[in-house]
Amino acid sequence: MILGIEIGGTKLQLVTAESAGKTGRAMIGERFRFSVDPDQGADGILKHIEEVIRRLNGSIQSVGVGFGGPVDALTGTVATSHQIQGWSGFGLTEWLGERSKAATVRVENDANVAALGEALHGAGRGFRHVFYVTLGSGVGGGLVVDGRIYHGASPGETEIGHLRLDRYGKTVESACSGWAVDREIRQILRELSSDSILKQLVGEKKTGEARFLGDAFAKGDGTARRILYRLADDLAFGLSHVVHLLHPEVIILGGGLSLIGEPLRSAVARSLPDYIMNAFHPGPAVRLAELGEDAVPVGALSLTKPS
C-alpha cells in the first residue's frame, strides 16, 4: 500500500493506493479528509495522521507527502509553515517512518507535488518540461523535467510567488493570489453602484470575494472584466521570467483562482507573448490543471514510484 498525504493550512488529506496499476484520480483507494484547526497547530495535524495510520488495513510500503511550506527534500525536515505553528525544524520523514514502518518516505513542498501530479497524470501528460503555478491563498510553483521534480539548493526552488513585478515590493503573490483578488474586489465594491453584478454576487460577504469573479465575468460585468484582465496580465508578466529562465513546454494554472477557467487561461495565453523574446514565440502552451483538489494527493502517491 502507498500512502499519500497533503498537509495544508486549511485542510489535511490522506489517500491510499495500490503499488501498481491505475493512474490519475483512479489511483486513489481510501480517502480521509480533515479541516485543519490552527489553534491545534502541528500537533493537531500529526494526531489525525497517526489515527489514520492506525486505522489502515495492510502494511504501508511507502509514504509521499506534499507539505504546505518550504521543506528540505533531502532530509524531509520542514523549514517552516506560514500558516500553522509548530512545524519549524520538524523531522517529518523520520516521524512518519517510525509510525508507518514504511521502507520509503518522501516529503516535498506541496506545489512541487501538485506539479508532479499534473505532469504525470493531468494537463502535463506528454510534455517533458512542465511548469505548474498554483493560484490559491498564496502563489506557489513547481517544475517537473522528464517526470522528476526539479530541485535547487535546499530548502526550496521555483518560488514564483516571490518574483518581483516591480522594485517596490509588488510580487506575483501580492498581485495574483486569491487573497490579493479578495482585497482588490473588497476595495472596489465601495465605489460600485447597487446594480453592479459583481456587487450583487458578493453581497455582504467579507472574505472569499474572488470566487465570484468568474460568474460576474461570465455575466458581462465590466468591473470583473477589468480585474480578470489585470490579474492575467500581471500573472503573464511574472510567468515571462519563468519562460526566460526555464523555457518550459507547458505552463499549467492550478489552485482556486484557476477555477475561473477558460477566460483566465486564454487571457494569460494572449498576454504572455507580449513579455517574452521573439525567439521564444509563441511561448509555452498554457493549460488549466485537470486534477483539481486531487493534484497534491495524486502527486504524493507518485513521489515514491519509480520514474
C-alpha positions as CSV (number, residue, x, y, z in Angstrom):
1,M,0.0,0.0,0.0
2,I,1.1,3.6,-0.8
3,L,0.0,6.4,1.5
4,G,-0.2,9.9,0.0
5,I,-0.6,12.9,2.4
6,E,-1.4,16.6,1.7
7,I,-0.7,18.9,4.6
8,G,-2.1,22.4,4.1
9,G,-3.0,25.4,6.1
10,T,-6.7,24.7,5.9
11,K,-7.1,21.0,5.0
12,L,-5.4,17.7,5.6
13,Q,-5.9,14.8,3.1
14,L,-4.7,11.3,3.3
15,V,-5.2,8.8,0.4
16,T,-4.1,5.3,-0.3
17,A,-3.3,3.4,-3.5
18,E,-2.0,0.0,-4.5
19,S,1.6,-0.1,-5.7
20,A,0.7,-0.6,-9.4
21,G,-2.0,-0.4,-12.0
22,K,-4.3,2.6,-12.1
23,T,-3.2,6.2,-12.8
24,G,-4.5,9.7,-12.1
25,R,-7.5,10.0,-9.8
26,A,-8.2,6.3,-10.3
27,M,-5.1,5.6,-8.3
28,I,-6.9,6.7,-5.1
29,G,-8.5,4.0,-3.0
30,E,-9.4,5.1,0.5
31,R,-9.6,8.9,1.3
32,F,-9.5,10.7,4.6
33,R,-10.1,14.4,4.8
34,F,-9.9,16.8,7.8
35,S,-10.2,20.5,8.3
36,V,-7.1,22.0,10.0
37,D,-7.6,23.8,13.3
38,P,-4.9,26.5,13.5
39,D,-5.3,26.6,17.3
40,Q,-4.2,22.9,17.5
41,G,-1.0,23.7,15.5
42,A,1.2,20.9,14.0
43,D,0.3,18.6,16.9
44,G,-3.4,18.5,15.8
45,I,-2.4,17.5,12.2
46,L,0.0,14.9,13.4
47,K,-2.7,13.4,15.7
48,H,-5.0,13.0,12.7
49,I,-2.2,11.3,10.6
50,E,-1.4,8.9,13.4
51,E,-5.1,8.0,13.8
52,V,-5.4,7.2,10.1
53,I,-2.2,5.1,10.0
54,R,-3.6,3.0,12.9
55,R,-6.9,2.5,11.0
56,L,-5.4,1.3,7.7
57,N,-5.6,-2.4,6.9
58,G,-2.4,-3.8,5.5
59,S,1.2,-2.8,5.5
60,I,2.4,0.6,4.2
61,Q,5.3,0.2,1.7
62,S,5.9,3.9,1.0
63,V,4.6,7.4,2.0
64,G,4.6,10.5,-0.1
65,V,3.8,14.0,1.4
66,G,3.0,17.3,-0.1
67,F,3.6,19.9,2.6
68,G,2.3,23.5,2.5
69,G,5.6,25.3,3.0
70,P,9.3,25.0,2.3
71,V,11.0,21.7,3.2
72,D,14.4,20.2,2.9
73,A,13.5,17.4,0.4
74,L,16.8,15.6,1.1
75,T,16.1,15.1,4.8
76,G,12.4,15.6,5.0
77,T,12.7,18.3,7.6
78,V,10.2,21.1,7.5
79,A,11.7,24.6,7.3
80,T,8.5,26.4,8.3
81,S,4.8,26.8,7.7
82,H,3.5,30.3,7.1
83,Q,0.0,29.3,8.4
84,I,0.3,26.7,11.1
85,Q,2.6,26.9,14.2
86,G,4.8,24.1,15.4
87,W,6.4,22.9,12.2
88,S,9.7,24.7,12.0
89,G,12.6,22.3,12.1
90,F,10.3,19.2,12.4
91,G,11.7,16.0,11.1
92,L,8.6,14.8,9.2
93,T,10.2,12.0,7.3
94,E,11.6,10.4,10.5
95,W,8.3,10.8,12.3
96,L,6.3,9.2,9.5
97,G,8.9,6.4,9.1
98,E,8.6,5.5,12.8
99,R,4.8,5.4,12.7
100,S,4.1,3.9,9.3
101,K,7.0,1.4,9.3
102,A,7.3,2.3,5.6
103,A,10.5,1.5,3.8
104,T,10.4,4.8,1.9
105,V,9.1,8.2,3.0
106,R,9.5,11.3,0.8
107,V,8.4,14.8,1.8
108,E,8.2,17.6,-0.7
109,N,6.7,21.1,-0.9
110,D,3.0,20.8,-1.9
111,A,3.4,22.9,-5.1
112,N,6.2,20.6,-6.3
113,V,4.0,17.6,-5.5
114,A,1.0,19.1,-7.4
115,A,3.3,19.8,-10.3
116,L,4.3,16.2,-10.4
117,G,0.7,15.0,-10.2
118,E,-0.3,17.2,-13.2
119,A,2.9,16.4,-15.1
120,L,2.4,12.6,-14.9
121,H,-1.4,12.3,-14.6
122,G,-3.0,15.6,-15.6
123,A,-2.6,18.5,-18.0
124,G,1.1,18.0,-18.4
125,R,1.0,14.5,-19.9
126,G,3.1,14.2,-23.0
127,F,5.4,17.1,-22.1
128,R,9.0,16.8,-20.9
129,H,9.3,20.2,-19.3
130,V,6.2,21.2,-17.2
131,F,5.8,24.3,-15.0
132,Y,2.9,24.4,-12.6
133,V,1.6,27.5,-10.8
134,T,-1.0,27.3,-8.0
135,L,-3.1,30.4,-7.5
136,G,-4.6,29.9,-4.1
137,S,-4.3,31.8,-0.8
138,G,-0.7,32.3,-1.9
139,V,1.1,31.6,-5.1
140,G,3.5,28.6,-5.5
141,G,5.2,26.8,-8.3
142,G,6.9,23.6,-9.3
143,L,9.0,22.4,-12.3
144,V,9.0,18.8,-13.5
145,V,11.5,17.7,-16.1
146,D,11.3,14.2,-17.6
147,G,9.0,13.1,-14.8
148,R,11.2,14.4,-12.0
149,I,10.8,17.4,-9.7
150,Y,13.5,20.0,-10.3
151,H,15.4,20.9,-7.1
152,G,17.7,23.8,-6.4
153,A,19.5,24.3,-3.1
154,S,17.5,23.4,0.0
155,P,15.0,24.4,1.3
156,G,13.2,25.4,-1.9
157,E,13.0,26.5,-5.5
158,T,10.7,27.8,-8.3
159,E,9.1,30.2,-5.8
160,I,7.2,32.2,-8.4
161,G,5.0,33.8,-5.8
162,H,8.0,35.8,-4.6
163,L,9.1,37.1,-8.1
164,R,9.1,40.9,-8.1
165,L,6.8,42.6,-10.6
166,D,8.5,45.9,-9.8
167,R,11.3,47.1,-7.5
168,Y,8.9,48.5,-4.9
169,G,7.7,45.2,-3.4
170,K,4.9,44.1,-5.7
171,T,5.2,40.4,-6.2
172,V,3.3,37.8,-8.1
173,E,1.7,36.6,-4.8
174,S,0.7,40.2,-3.7
175,A,-0.9,40.7,-7.1
176,C,-2.2,37.3,-8.2
177,S,-3.1,35.3,-5.1
178,G,-6.7,34.6,-4.0
179,W,-6.2,36.9,-1.1
180,A,-4.9,39.7,-3.3
181,V,-8.0,39.5,-5.6
182,D,-10.3,39.3,-2.5
183,R,-8.7,42.6,-1.3
184,E,-9.0,44.2,-4.7
185,I,-12.7,43.3,-5.0
186,R,-13.4,44.4,-1.4
187,Q,-11.9,47.8,-2.0
188,I,-13.6,48.5,-5.4
189,L,-17.0,47.4,-4.2
190,R,-17.3,50.6,-2.2
191,E,-17.3,52.6,-5.4
192,L,-19.8,50.5,-7.3
193,S,-23.5,51.2,-7.7
194,S,-26.1,48.8,-6.4
195,D,-26.8,47.5,-9.9
196,S,-23.3,46.1,-10.3
197,I,-23.4,42.4,-11.0
198,L,-20.2,41.7,-9.0
199,K,-21.5,43.7,-6.0
200,Q,-24.8,41.7,-6.1
201,L,-23.0,38.4,-6.3
202,V,-20.6,39.2,-3.4
203,G,-23.4,40.6,-1.2
204,E,-22.4,41.1,2.4
205,K,-19.6,38.6,2.3
206,K,-16.3,39.9,3.7
207,T,-14.0,37.0,2.7
208,G,-13.5,34.9,-0.4
209,E,-14.8,37.5,-2.8
210,A,-12.5,36.2,-5.6
211,R,-14.8,33.2,-6.0
212,F,-17.4,35.4,-7.6
213,L,-15.1,36.9,-10.2
214,G,-15.7,34.1,-12.8
215,D,-19.5,34.3,-12.6
216,A,-19.5,38.1,-12.7
217,F,-17.2,38.0,-15.8
218,A,-19.5,35.4,-17.5
219,K,-22.5,37.7,-16.9
220,G,-20.7,40.6,-18.6
221,D,-19.7,42.7,-15.6
222,G,-17.3,45.4,-16.6
223,T,-15.5,45.6,-13.3
224,A,-15.0,41.8,-13.2
225,R,-13.6,42.0,-16.7
226,R,-11.0,44.7,-15.7
227,I,-9.9,42.8,-12.6
228,L,-9.6,39.5,-14.5
229,Y,-7.5,41.1,-17.3
230,R,-5.3,42.9,-14.7
231,L,-4.8,39.6,-13.0
232,A,-4.0,37.8,-16.2
233,D,-1.6,40.5,-17.3
234,D,0.4,40.5,-14.0
235,L,0.5,36.7,-14.0
236,A,1.7,36.6,-17.6
237,F,4.4,39.1,-16.8
238,G,5.6,37.0,-13.8
239,L,5.5,33.9,-16.0
240,S,7.6,35.6,-18.6
241,H,10.5,35.4,-16.2
242,V,9.8,31.6,-15.8
243,V,9.9,31.3,-19.6
244,H,13.2,33.2,-20.0
245,L,14.9,31.2,-17.2
246,L,13.4,27.7,-17.7
247,H,11.6,27.7,-21.0
248,P,9.0,25.0,-20.2
249,E,6.9,23.4,-22.9
250,V,3.7,23.9,-21.0
251,I,2.5,26.1,-18.1
252,I,-0.3,24.7,-16.0
253,L,-2.6,27.0,-14.0
254,G,-3.9,25.4,-10.8
255,G,-5.4,26.4,-7.5
256,G,-8.6,28.1,-6.5
257,L,-8.4,31.1,-9.0
258,S,-7.8,28.7,-11.9
259,L,-11.4,27.6,-11.4
260,I,-12.3,30.8,-13.3
261,G,-11.4,28.6,-16.2
262,E,-11.1,29.4,-19.8
263,P,-11.4,33.2,-19.5
264,L,-8.3,33.3,-17.3
265,R,-6.4,30.7,-19.3
266,S,-6.9,32.4,-22.6
267,A,-6.2,35.9,-21.2
268,V,-2.8,34.7,-19.8
269,A,-2.0,32.9,-23.1
270,R,-2.8,36.1,-25.0
271,S,-0.6,38.4,-22.7
272,L,2.4,36.1,-22.3
273,P,3.9,36.6,-25.8
274,D,4.0,40.3,-25.2
275,Y,6.6,39.8,-22.5
276,I,8.8,37.1,-23.9
277,M,11.6,37.5,-26.5
278,N,10.7,36.8,-30.1
279,A,12.9,33.7,-30.3
280,F,10.6,32.0,-27.8
281,H,7.4,32.9,-29.6
282,P,4.6,31.8,-29.5
283,G,5.6,30.7,-26.0
284,P,4.7,27.6,-23.9
285,A,1.2,26.1,-24.1
286,V,-1.0,27.4,-21.3
287,R,-3.3,24.8,-19.8
288,L,-5.7,24.6,-16.9
289,A,-5.0,22.0,-14.2
290,E,-7.0,18.8,-14.6
291,L,-6.8,17.1,-11.2
292,G,-8.3,19.9,-9.1
293,E,-8.1,19.2,-5.4
294,D,-6.5,15.8,-6.2
295,A,-3.3,17.3,-7.7
296,V,-1.4,17.1,-4.4
297,P,-2.7,13.7,-3.3
298,V,-2.1,12.1,-6.7
299,G,1.4,13.7,-6.8
300,A,2.1,12.4,-3.3
301,L,1.2,8.9,-4.4
302,S,3.5,9.3,-7.3
303,L,6.5,10.5,-5.3
304,T,7.7,7.1,-4.3
305,K,7.0,5.3,-7.6
306,P,9.9,4.5,-9.9
307,S,10.3,7.1,-12.7
